[in-house]
């Protein structure tokens, strides 16, 4: 497996190359609940998708629009750094359960103080090993600061609220059991940047959760050229040997 030479920041502030120790990153994702991939993504080619579309109060765009498929990019779905971490943590197939365009808004708002996790978060937390992951790919530029509140140690409900500081072009990779807030741009309230949220679920986990849009599922399979296959109506990322 080709491991990209990008910088990874852990929850404790330690930063090093993913190529230097992918196993350490996989362990941190499992134990701490999140890692930050620095300057690891670029949304420039899909900026136009966000024009003239209105997101909901949390900044999410409706995914029932077939035109959503135009912003699906292989390098985001099967991101090389995410691939290395996922399949190091658990060498098995992962279902792609979400591909969500969104807007990260400026200024801290009420929604940013609310911490949450998916409905199956508690069950995922009680299952050993890496089960489900969400990756938020931030647009904007690397000088823009982005905040995310998390509850460290929320796998066991014993953590405290910590603010993660990211930048444009970073990828915030978090375990599904991690309680976290909506991200915000730490600048003027009028500032907005684009983001793409991609979620993955271990195929061995007992869940029927899958891609809600069959059109989007087909698009992902089409552009990934064999890396992702269809299984029971879901797009599944094939494990790396």
N, C-alpha and C positions, 0 to 999 in steps of 0.2 A: 504494500500500500504506500502510495506517495504522500508523505506527511509534509504539508506546507510549512515554510519557515516564517511563521507569524508570531507576534508577541501575544501572550496570554496573561491576564491579570487575575489572580485568585482573590477570594474574599478577604484574606488577611493582608492584601496589598502586595504580595510577592508577584514579580513579573519576570517571565522568561520565555524562551522560544518553545513553541509547541513541539517542534522537531527534537528539542533537547530532552523532553520527558512527557510524551503523550499519556503515559500511564499515570503520572502524577496529576495531570489535568482531569482524566477520567475519574480518578479517586476523589478529587476535590468536588467535581460535579455531583458525585453520589453522596458525599458526606456533608458538604457545605450548602449544596443546592443550586449553586450558580458559578459560572466563570464568565469572563469578559474577553472576547477575541478582539484585539486592537487593530484598527485600520484594516479590517478583513472583508469588507463588502463595498459594493458600489451600485447605487440605484439610478445612476445617471440615465441609462437607456430606457427607463420606464417612468421618468418624471412626468411625461405627457399624459399618462393614464389618469393622474390625479386632477387634471384640469377640468373644471366645470362639473365636478362631482361633489356631492354634499355628504359628509360623514355624519354618523350619529353623535350623541353627546359624549361618547367615550373615544371618538376619533376613528371609528371603524366604518369602512365602506361596505355597502350591501354586496354579498357574494352571489346573489342570484342573477347577476347581470352577466350574460355570455361574453361581453366585451372584457370581462376580468381576465379571460384567457390571454389577452394581449400583453399583460404584464407578468406572465409566468415565465421565469427564466431558469434554465437548467442550472446555472451556477449558484442560484439561490436554493433550489430544491435539493440538489445533491452537492452542496457546498463541501469543498475538499477538507477543510478543517473540521467541520461538523462530522463528516464521514469518518475521519480518523478517530475522533473522540467517541462517537457512538459505537463503532464496531470494535474499538478497544475495550470499552466498558462492557459490552455484551455482543459477542460475535453471532448475531442472529438477525433475521429480517425485521425491518421496522416499517410500520404503516405510516403513510403521510396522511395525517388527519385534518390538517388545516393549512391554507395558504391565504392569508388575510392582509390586504392592503389597508393601511391606516395612516392617520395624521397624528404626529406628536405635537401637542400644542405648547405654547409658551406660558410661563407663569404658573405658580403652584395653585391648584384649585382644590375644591372639596374632594373630588374623586381621587386625588392623589394621596389622601390620607386613609383611604379604604384599602385594606389588604384582603386579597382573596386568592382562591385556587379553584381548579375544575371540580365538578361534582364528584368525580372519582378520586380526588386528591388524597382523601384519608386512606382509601383502599390501596392506592399506589404507594403511599408512605409506609404502609405495613408490609409491602412486598419487597423482599430482599433484592438488591441490585438495581440497575438502571431500567426503568419501565417506560417512562414518557418524558419527553423533552420539548420545550418551546424555545425557538430561536427568533429574536427580534433583530432584524437587519435595519440599522438606522441610515437614513439618507443624510442630507445636509452636507456640512463640511467638517473637517476634523478640529476646527476651532470652536465649534458649538458644543456647549456642555448640556448633558442630558441627565436628569435625576430619576432614580427608581427606588422606591422604598421596599424593603424586604424584611421579613421576620426571620432572622438567622436561627437555624436550629428548628425550624417549624415542622420538620419531619416528626419530631417528638413533642412539639408544642411547648418547648422550654426556652425559646429564643427571645431576642430583643429586636426592636425595629432599628434597622441600619439603612442609611442612604447610600446607594451605589451611584458613583459618578462615571458616566460614559461620555463618549464624543460621537459626532457624526462619523459614519463609516465603520463604527464598531458593531459587533454582534453580541447581544446579551443572550447567553445560553443558560437556561434555567431548567431545573428539574420540575416536573409537574406538581409535586407536592409542596413546592416552595410558595409560601404566602407572599404576594407582592402586589404593588400598586400599579396603576397605569403610569407609564413614563411621561415626563414633561421636559420641555426645553427650559433650561435655567437662564432665560434672558427676558426680554420684554414680553408682556402678555400677548402681543400681536404676532409673535414669532411662531412659525409652524414649519416642521420638516416632515418629509415622507418616511414611511417605514413599511417593511413587509414582515409579517409574522408567519413563521412556518413551524408546524408542530408534528411530532413523530411519536408513535406508540409501538412498543415491542409486540411483535406478532404472537408471542407466547402468553401475553396477558389476556385474561378472560374478559373481553370487552367487545361490543359490537360497533364501537365508535369508528367512523370512517369519514371520508370526504363527503360533504353534503351535496356537492354539485357533480353530477356524472360528467358534464361537459368539461369541467375543470380536471377531473380525474383523467379523462381521456387525453387532455392536452398535456398533462404532466407525463403520462406514459409515452406520448408521441415525442416529446422533446428530449427525453432522457436516454433514448436509444439503447434500451435493454437493461439499464441500471434499475429501472422501476417497472414492475409488472402488475397486471390486474389479478386480484384474487377476491372473489365474492363481492365484487363491486367496489373494491378499495384499491388504491394505488399503494404498492408495497415496494420499499427500497430493498433491493437484494443485498444480502450480507457480503462483505469482502472476505476473501480467503487469505 
